[in-house]
Amino acid sequence: MTDYVVGDIQGCFEDLISLLDKIDFDPSKDRLIAAGDIVNRGPKSLETLRYCMALGDAFAMVLGNHDLHLLAIAHGVRDPTPKDTISEILEAPEAEELLDWLQRQPLLLNINEYTIVHAGIPPQWNLMKVQSLAEEVHQALISNRAGDYFHQMYGDYPDKWSEDLEGSSRLRVITNYLTRMRFCTSDGILDLQTKDSLSPPTSYRPWYDHPLRKTASQKIIFGHWAALKGRYCGPNLFPLDTGCVWGGPLRVMNLTNQVYTEYSK
């Protein structure tokens, strides 16, 4: 079996199928893993979600911020924005089944020597810590507290992890680190405002660029950051969001040999 990890699909279903054809993906012997944001902003979010769920054991994923946004809308927490392209999912006859499946997905995956997360891991957390905290959010999502979680999910504060955090504040900052983070300070203070620029505010750096980052020896696969355009970020780092929904290619990585394959329109 070959594991392939794909970057942010965001409803670009035809690009996904073309990319899978290019690598001769065979769900009877291969597995597709998505680094989050399989839906929203692209033209065919419903088709993408249906396809991923139908793959069964030949598919795995971590949740991204757009996936969580869809679930929050489904829970009645937010109204769709003009940029959202998820109405077909909400109106689909099997919407409940699709959304229930999506909500049961994790925020972190460990496959062999690789860790897969949508946005990143803050420099102050080691692998054991991030596994534990990602599981806290996952347990909230699959419990009868999920509605409360989504009602409290949005917001930029607290902007730094503390062991003293409890309840919704604790889950929110964990979620923001794993699904929204780009820049932070060495002790994990988040900058969630800088999105399109690669120039952070003073004292901030990309999350992966802090010298004392505790997961520096771990192989980390991530998406989310289209502005990076998949460029090399350093050893043990594999950025997969190449901005497909914005006209860029869609990238997949073969975990056996670390080879990237891209499909461009």
Short mmCIF file of the C-alpha atoms (twelve columns), coordinates in Angstrom:
data_MODEL
# 
_entry.id   MODEL 
# 
loop_
_atom_site.group_PDB 
_atom_site.id 
_atom_site.type_symbol 
_atom_site.label_atom_id 
_atom_site.label_alt_id 
_atom_site.label_comp_id 
_atom_site.label_asym_id 
_atom_site.label_seq_id 
_atom_site.Cartn_x 
_atom_site.Cartn_y 
_atom_site.Cartn_z 
_atom_site.pdbx_PDB_model_num 
ATOM 1   C CA . MET A 1   0.000   0.000  0.000   1 
ATOM 2   C CA . THR A 2   1.180   3.484  -0.839  1 
ATOM 3   C CA . ASP A 3   0.084   6.449  1.256   1 
ATOM 4   C CA . TYR A 4   -0.345  9.760  -0.542  1 
ATOM 5   C CA . VAL A 5   -0.927  13.037 1.300   1 
ATOM 6   C CA . VAL A 6   -2.693  15.791 -0.622  1 
ATOM 7   C CA . GLY A 7   -2.755  19.502 0.139   1 
ATOM 8   C CA . ASP A 8   -5.766  21.778 0.471   1 
ATOM 9   C CA . ILE A 9   -8.398  20.565 -2.013  1 
ATOM 10  C CA . GLN A 10  -11.053 23.118 -1.023  1 
ATOM 11  C CA . GLY A 11  -13.696 21.713 -3.313  1 
ATOM 12  C CA . CYS A 12  -11.486 21.571 -6.422  1 
ATOM 13  C CA . PHE A 13  -12.824 18.122 -7.222  1 
ATOM 14  C CA . GLU A 14  -11.820 17.908 -10.879 1 
ATOM 15  C CA . ASP A 15  -8.251  18.898 -10.016 1 
ATOM 16  C CA . LEU A 16  -8.199  16.177 -7.367  1 
ATOM 17  C CA . ILE A 17  -9.368  13.496 -9.779  1 
ATOM 18  C CA . SER A 18  -6.869  14.641 -12.407 1 
ATOM 19  C CA . LEU A 19  -4.069  14.510 -9.843  1 
ATOM 20  C CA . LEU A 20  -5.077  11.031 -8.669  1 
ATOM 21  C CA . ASP A 21  -5.168  9.855  -12.279 1 
ATOM 22  C CA . LYS A 22  -1.674  11.265 -12.747 1 
ATOM 23  C CA . ILE A 23  -0.283  9.128  -9.908  1 
ATOM 24  C CA . ASP A 24  -2.379  6.071  -10.862 1 
ATOM 25  C CA . PHE A 25  -4.085  6.112  -7.479  1 
ATOM 26  C CA . ASP A 26  -5.806  2.791  -6.808  1 
ATOM 27  C CA . PRO A 27  -8.057  2.758  -3.721  1 
ATOM 28  C CA . SER A 28  -7.872  -1.030 -3.605  1 
ATOM 29  C CA . LYS A 29  -4.195  -0.811 -2.660  1 
ATOM 30  C CA . ASP A 30  -3.404  2.863  -1.974  1 
ATOM 31  C CA . ARG A 31  -4.588  5.370  0.610   1 
ATOM 32  C CA . LEU A 32  -5.263  9.092  0.191   1 
ATOM 33  C CA . ILE A 33  -4.702  11.347 3.197   1 
ATOM 34  C CA . ALA A 34  -5.822  14.985 3.157   1 
ATOM 35  C CA . ALA A 35  -3.976  17.664 5.118   1 
ATOM 36  C CA . GLY A 36  -7.229  19.499 5.854   1 
ATOM 37  C CA . ASP A 37  -9.569  21.913 4.078   1 
ATOM 38  C CA . ILE A 38  -11.137 19.441 1.701   1 
ATOM 39  C CA . VAL A 39  -14.099 21.823 1.198   1 
ATOM 40  C CA . ASN A 40  -15.005 25.483 0.615   1 
ATOM 41  C CA . ARG A 41  -14.086 28.255 -1.815  1 
ATOM 42  C CA . GLY A 42  -13.794 25.833 -4.724  1 
ATOM 43  C CA . PRO A 43  -16.641 24.903 -7.100  1 
ATOM 44  C CA . LYS A 44  -17.393 21.304 -6.085  1 
ATOM 45  C CA . SER A 45  -17.262 20.899 -2.327  1 
ATOM 46  C CA . LEU A 46  -20.162 18.444 -2.254  1 
ATOM 47  C CA . GLU A 47  -18.584 16.155 -4.848  1 
ATOM 48  C CA . THR A 48  -15.271 16.293 -2.988  1 
ATOM 49  C CA . LEU A 49  -16.837 15.403 0.345   1 
ATOM 50  C CA . ARG A 50  -18.855 12.573 -1.180  1 
ATOM 51  C CA . TYR A 51  -15.788 11.155 -2.909  1 
ATOM 52  C CA . CYS A 52  -13.590 11.267 0.186   1 
ATOM 53  C CA . MET A 53  -16.196 9.596  2.373   1 
ATOM 54  C CA . ALA A 54  -16.900 6.942  -0.276  1 
ATOM 55  C CA . LEU A 55  -13.218 5.933  -0.304  1 
ATOM 56  C CA . GLY A 56  -13.751 4.374  3.118   1 
ATOM 57  C CA . ASP A 57  -10.555 2.886  4.509   1 
ATOM 58  C CA . ALA A 58  -8.646  4.211  1.499   1 
ATOM 59  C CA . PHE A 59  -9.002  7.743  2.883   1 
ATOM 60  C CA . ALA A 60  -7.921  9.614  6.000   1 
ATOM 61  C CA . MET A 61  -7.671  13.293 6.852   1 
ATOM 62  C CA . VAL A 62  -7.083  15.944 9.461   1 
ATOM 63  C CA . LEU A 63  -9.562  18.760 9.900   1 
ATOM 64  C CA . GLY A 64  -8.726  22.234 8.638   1 
ATOM 65  C CA . ASN A 65  -10.265 25.602 9.414   1 
ATOM 66  C CA . HIS A 66  -12.629 25.454 6.420   1 
ATOM 67  C CA . ASP A 67  -13.859 22.005 7.414   1 
ATOM 68  C CA . LEU A 68  -14.571 23.272 10.925  1 
ATOM 69  C CA . HIS A 69  -16.262 26.373 9.486   1 
ATOM 70  C CA . LEU A 70  -18.630 24.155 7.498   1 
ATOM 71  C CA . LEU A 71  -19.468 22.176 10.624  1 
ATOM 72  C CA . ALA A 72  -20.077 25.353 12.625  1 
ATOM 73  C CA . ILE A 73  -22.509 26.578 9.960   1 
ATOM 74  C CA . ALA A 74  -24.251 23.212 10.023  1 
ATOM 75  C CA . HIS A 75  -24.634 23.594 13.795  1 
ATOM 76  C CA . GLY A 76  -26.278 26.991 13.294  1 
ATOM 77  C CA . VAL A 77  -23.414 28.957 14.814  1 
ATOM 78  C CA . ARG A 78  -22.625 31.047 11.727  1 
ATOM 79  C CA . ASP A 79  -24.286 31.986 8.477   1 
ATOM 80  C CA . PRO A 80  -22.386 31.243 5.260   1 
ATOM 81  C CA . THR A 81  -20.374 34.163 3.905   1 
ATOM 82  C CA . PRO A 82  -20.601 35.270 0.252   1 
ATOM 83  C CA . LYS A 83  -17.260 33.511 -0.374  1 
ATOM 84  C CA . ASP A 84  -18.406 30.164 1.019   1 
ATOM 85  C CA . THR A 85  -19.259 27.421 -1.486  1 
ATOM 86  C CA . ILE A 86  -20.830 24.908 0.843   1 
ATOM 87  C CA . SER A 87  -24.570 25.421 0.368   1 
ATOM 88  C CA . GLU A 88  -24.851 22.278 -1.781  1 
ATOM 89  C CA . ILE A 89  -23.499 20.214 1.110   1 
ATOM 90  C CA . LEU A 90  -26.004 21.663 3.556   1 
ATOM 91  C CA . GLU A 91  -28.854 21.020 1.101   1 
ATOM 92  C CA . ALA A 92  -27.755 17.528 0.036   1 
ATOM 93  C CA . PRO A 93  -30.149 14.666 0.821   1 
ATOM 94  C CA . GLU A 94  -27.386 12.886 2.744   1 
ATOM 95  C CA . ALA A 95  -26.111 16.070 4.441   1 
ATOM 96  C CA . GLU A 96  -26.441 14.636 7.940   1 
ATOM 97  C CA . GLU A 97  -24.383 11.571 7.044   1 
ATOM 98  C CA . LEU A 98  -21.691 13.635 5.317   1 
ATOM 99  C CA . LEU A 99  -21.396 16.134 8.153   1 
ATOM 100 C CA . ASP A 100 -21.376 13.451 10.835  1 
ATOM 101 C CA . TRP A 101 -18.540 11.692 9.021   1 
ATOM 102 C CA . LEU A 102 -16.570 14.929 8.701   1 
ATOM 103 C CA . GLN A 103 -17.053 15.823 12.352  1 
ATOM 104 C CA . ARG A 104 -15.526 12.510 13.432  1 
ATOM 105 C CA . GLN A 105 -12.201 13.239 11.735  1 
ATOM 106 C CA . PRO A 106 -9.122  14.078 13.867  1 
ATOM 107 C CA . LEU A 107 -6.992  17.220 13.968  1 
ATOM 108 C CA . LEU A 108 -3.706  15.299 13.954  1 
ATOM 109 C CA . LEU A 109 -2.474  12.075 12.393  1 
ATOM 110 C CA . ASN A 110 0.723   10.125 12.975  1 
ATOM 111 C CA . ILE A 111 1.588   7.767  10.140  1 
ATOM 112 C CA . ASN A 112 4.894   5.957  10.483  1 
ATOM 113 C CA . GLU A 113 7.468   8.691  11.097  1 
ATOM 114 C CA . TYR A 114 5.222   11.500 9.807   1 
ATOM 115 C CA . THR A 115 2.929   13.866 11.684  1 
ATOM 116 C CA . ILE A 116 0.145   15.425 9.619   1 
ATOM 117 C CA . VAL A 117 -1.585  18.611 10.763  1 
ATOM 118 C CA . HIS A 118 -3.435  21.317 8.865   1 
ATOM 119 C CA . ALA A 119 -1.645  24.504 9.981   1 
ATOM 120 C CA . GLY A 120 1.265   23.540 12.200  1 
ATOM 121 C CA . ILE A 121 2.555   22.839 15.693  1 
ATOM 122 C CA . PRO A 122 3.624   25.722 17.964  1 
ATOM 123 C CA . PRO A 123 7.297   25.719 18.962  1 
ATOM 124 C CA . GLN A 124 6.684   25.117 22.667  1 
ATOM 125 C CA . TRP A 125 4.847   21.787 22.216  1 
ATOM 126 C CA . ASN A 126 6.577   18.450 21.769  1 
ATOM 127 C CA . LEU A 127 4.980   15.594 19.873  1 
ATOM 128 C CA . MET A 128 3.442   13.962 22.928  1 
ATOM 129 C CA . LYS A 129 1.901   17.287 23.979  1 
ATOM 130 C CA . VAL A 130 0.342   18.081 20.618  1 
ATOM 131 C CA . GLN A 131 -1.052  14.557 20.342  1 
ATOM 132 C CA . SER A 132 -2.718  14.910 23.725  1 
ATOM 133 C CA . LEU A 133 -4.171  18.354 23.034  1 
ATOM 134 C CA . ALA A 134 -5.413  17.463 19.548  1 
ATOM 135 C CA . GLU A 135 -7.225  14.542 21.128  1 
ATOM 136 C CA . GLU A 136 -8.947  16.900 23.581  1 
ATOM 137 C CA . VAL A 137 -10.531 18.770 20.672  1 
ATOM 138 C CA . HIS A 138 -11.390 15.529 18.897  1 
ATOM 139 C CA . GLN A 139 -13.178 14.240 21.980  1 
ATOM 140 C CA . ALA A 140 -15.203 17.450 22.174  1 
ATOM 141 C CA . LEU A 141 -16.187 17.067 18.520  1 
ATOM 142 C CA . ILE A 142 -17.468 13.521 18.904  1 
ATOM 143 C CA . SER A 143 -19.257 14.164 22.193  1 
ATOM 144 C CA . ASN A 144 -22.601 15.717 23.025  1 
ATOM 145 C CA . ARG A 145 -20.627 18.910 23.753  1 
ATOM 146 C CA . ALA A 146 -19.924 19.522 20.067  1 
ATOM 147 C CA . GLY A 147 -22.549 22.247 19.758  1 
ATOM 148 C CA . ASP A 148 -20.995 24.161 22.646  1 
ATOM 149 C CA . TYR A 149 -17.563 23.746 21.072  1 
ATOM 150 C CA . PHE A 150 -18.668 25.307 17.784  1 
ATOM 151 C CA . HIS A 151 -20.468 28.159 19.546  1 
ATOM 152 C CA . GLN A 152 -17.194 29.061 21.276  1 
ATOM 153 C CA . MET A 153 -14.751 28.158 18.482  1 
ATOM 154 C CA . TYR A 154 -14.410 31.522 16.745  1 
ATOM 155 C CA . GLY A 155 -12.031 34.157 18.090  1 
ATOM 156 C CA . ASP A 156 -8.344  35.067 18.216  1 
ATOM 157 C CA . TYR A 157 -7.985  34.979 22.002  1 
ATOM 158 C CA . PRO A 158 -6.431  33.623 24.065  1 
ATOM 159 C CA . ASP A 159 -3.486  34.068 21.719  1 
ATOM 160 C CA . LYS A 160 -1.066  31.961 23.748  1 
ATOM 161 C CA . TRP A 161 -1.150  28.534 25.335  1 
ATOM 162 C CA . SER A 162 -1.204  28.184 29.097  1 
ATOM 163 C CA . GLU A 163 -1.607  25.045 31.158  1 
ATOM 164 C CA . ASP A 164 -4.109  26.986 33.265  1 
ATOM 165 C CA . LEU A 165 -6.584  27.368 30.396  1 
ATOM 166 C CA . GLU A 166 -9.856  25.525 30.769  1 
ATOM 167 C CA . GLY A 167 -13.072 24.955 28.867  1 
ATOM 168 C CA . SER A 168 -13.805 26.834 25.652  1 
ATOM 169 C CA . SER A 169 -10.716 29.075 25.874  1 
ATOM 170 C CA . ARG A 170 -8.477  26.021 26.075  1 
ATOM 171 C CA . LEU A 171 -10.128 24.300 23.101  1 
ATOM 172 C CA . ARG A 172 -10.134 27.517 21.055  1 
ATOM 173 C CA . VAL A 173 -6.406  28.156 21.337  1 
ATOM 174 C CA . ILE A 174 -5.603  24.510 20.571  1 
ATOM 175 C CA . THR A 175 -7.837  24.718 17.498  1 
ATOM 176 C CA . ASN A 176 -6.226  27.980 16.386  1 
ATOM 177 C CA . TYR A 177 -2.732  26.521 16.659  1 
ATOM 178 C CA . LEU A 178 -3.575  23.380 14.711  1 
ATOM 179 C CA . THR A 179 -5.849  24.852 12.023  1 
ATOM 180 C CA . ARG A 180 -5.148  28.597 11.668  1 
ATOM 181 C CA . MET A 181 -1.571  29.347 12.743  1 
ATOM 182 C CA . ARG A 182 1.050   30.824 10.442  1 
ATOM 183 C CA . PHE A 183 3.180   33.202 12.526  1 
ATOM 184 C CA . CYS A 184 3.923   33.103 16.245  1 
ATOM 185 C CA . THR A 185 6.580   34.146 18.735  1 
ATOM 186 C CA . SER A 186 9.084   31.741 20.255  1 
ATOM 187 C CA . ASP A 187 6.773   31.187 23.223  1 
ATOM 188 C CA . GLY A 188 3.736   30.681 21.021  1 
ATOM 189 C CA . ILE A 189 1.925   34.037 20.929  1 
ATOM 190 C CA . LEU A 190 -0.182  33.877 17.773  1 
ATOM 191 C CA . ASP A 191 -0.495  36.421 14.980  1 
ATOM 192 C CA . LEU A 192 -3.712  35.448 13.213  1 
ATOM 193 C CA . GLN A 193 -4.051  38.659 11.202  1 
ATOM 194 C CA . THR A 194 -1.165  38.264 8.737   1 
ATOM 195 C CA . LYS A 195 -2.387  35.877 6.037   1 
ATOM 196 C CA . ASP A 196 -1.223  36.840 2.554   1 
ATOM 197 C CA . SER A 197 2.165   38.321 3.427   1 
ATOM 198 C CA . LEU A 198 5.288   36.348 4.268   1 
ATOM 199 C CA . SER A 199 6.580   39.269 6.348   1 
ATOM 200 C CA . PRO A 200 5.477   38.870 9.959   1 
ATOM 201 C CA . PRO A 201 5.329   41.576 12.632  1 
ATOM 202 C CA . THR A 202 8.457   42.205 14.700  1 
ATOM 203 C CA . SER A 203 9.420   39.272 16.971  1 
ATOM 204 C CA . TYR A 204 7.153   36.887 15.048  1 
ATOM 205 C CA . ARG A 205 8.325   34.097 12.764  1 
ATOM 206 C CA . PRO A 206 6.721   31.280 10.824  1 
ATOM 207 C CA . TRP A 207 5.808   28.624 13.385  1 
ATOM 208 C CA . TYR A 208 8.365   26.203 11.911  1 
ATOM 209 C CA . ASP A 209 11.242  28.718 11.906  1 
ATOM 210 C CA . HIS A 210 11.913  29.021 15.638  1 
ATOM 211 C CA . PRO A 211 15.375  27.659 16.570  1 
ATOM 212 C CA . LEU A 212 14.197  25.860 19.721  1 
ATOM 213 C CA . ARG A 213 11.055  24.330 18.223  1 
ATOM 214 C CA . LYS A 214 10.449  21.092 20.104  1 
ATOM 215 C CA . THR A 215 9.277   19.132 17.054  1 
ATOM 216 C CA . ALA A 216 12.275  20.057 14.877  1 
ATOM 217 C CA . SER A 217 13.336  16.413 14.570  1 
ATOM 218 C CA . GLN A 218 9.835   15.251 13.606  1 
ATOM 219 C CA . LYS A 219 8.724   15.014 9.972   1 
ATOM 220 C CA . ILE A 220 5.717   17.342 9.722   1 
ATOM 221 C CA . ILE A 221 3.338   17.533 6.772   1 
ATOM 222 C CA . PHE A 222 1.058   20.561 6.703   1 
ATOM 223 C CA . GLY A 223 -1.230  22.580 4.453   1 
ATOM 224 C CA . HIS A 224 -3.098  25.850 5.078   1 
ATOM 225 C CA . TRP A 225 -0.423  28.326 3.972   1 
ATOM 226 C CA . ALA A 226 -1.027  28.976 0.271   1 
ATOM 227 C CA . ALA A 227 1.306   31.991 0.230   1 
ATOM 228 C CA . LEU A 228 4.259   29.635 0.736   1 
ATOM 229 C CA . LYS A 229 3.424   28.087 -2.657  1 
ATOM 230 C CA . GLY A 230 4.859   24.812 -1.401  1 
ATOM 231 C CA . ARG A 231 8.389   26.174 -1.194  1 
ATOM 232 C CA . TYR A 232 11.102  24.477 0.851   1 
ATOM 233 C CA . CYS A 233 10.764  25.442 4.525   1 
ATOM 234 C CA . GLY A 234 13.584  23.417 6.034   1 
ATOM 235 C CA . PRO A 235 14.456  19.816 6.896   1 
ATOM 236 C CA . ASN A 236 11.617  17.541 8.005   1 
ATOM 237 C CA . LEU A 237 8.970   20.004 6.756   1 
ATOM 238 C CA . PHE A 238 6.612   19.203 3.895   1 
ATOM 239 C CA . PRO A 239 4.274   22.063 2.887   1 
ATOM 240 C CA . LEU A 240 1.447   20.869 0.651   1 
ATOM 241 C CA . ASP A 241 -0.850  23.874 0.144   1 
ATOM 242 C CA . THR A 242 0.091   25.201 -3.285  1 
ATOM 243 C CA . GLY A 243 -3.031  27.348 -3.685  1 
ATOM 244 C CA . CYS A 244 -5.094  25.178 -6.008  1 
ATOM 245 C CA . VAL A 245 -8.287  27.100 -5.254  1 
ATOM 246 C CA . TRP A 246 -6.494  30.334 -6.205  1 
ATOM 247 C CA . GLY A 247 -5.294  28.991 -9.547  1 
ATOM 248 C CA . GLY A 248 -2.162  27.194 -8.388  1 
ATOM 249 C CA . PRO A 249 -1.427  23.482 -8.709  1 
ATOM 250 C CA . LEU A 250 -2.692  20.745 -6.414  1 
ATOM 251 C CA . ARG A 251 0.139   18.841 -4.728  1 
ATOM 252 C CA . VAL A 252 0.353   15.301 -3.400  1 
ATOM 253 C CA . MET A 253 3.270   13.634 -1.620  1 
ATOM 254 C CA . ASN A 254 4.156   9.951  -1.755  1 
ATOM 255 C CA . LEU A 255 5.084   8.952  1.788   1 
ATOM 256 C CA . THR A 256 7.217   6.060  0.575   1 
ATOM 257 C CA . ASN A 257 9.758   8.219  -1.237  1 
ATOM 258 C CA . GLN A 258 8.799   11.835 -0.335  1 
ATOM 259 C CA . VAL A 259 8.219   12.641 -4.006  1 
ATOM 260 C CA . TYR A 260 5.841   15.483 -4.825  1 
ATOM 261 C CA . THR A 261 3.475   15.298 -7.783  1 
ATOM 262 C CA . GLU A 262 1.425   18.283 -8.890  1 
ATOM 263 C CA . TYR A 263 -1.486  18.827 -11.220 1 
ATOM 264 C CA . SER A 264 -2.000  22.237 -12.794 1 
ATOM 265 C CA . LYS A 265 -5.070  23.327 -14.709 1 
# 
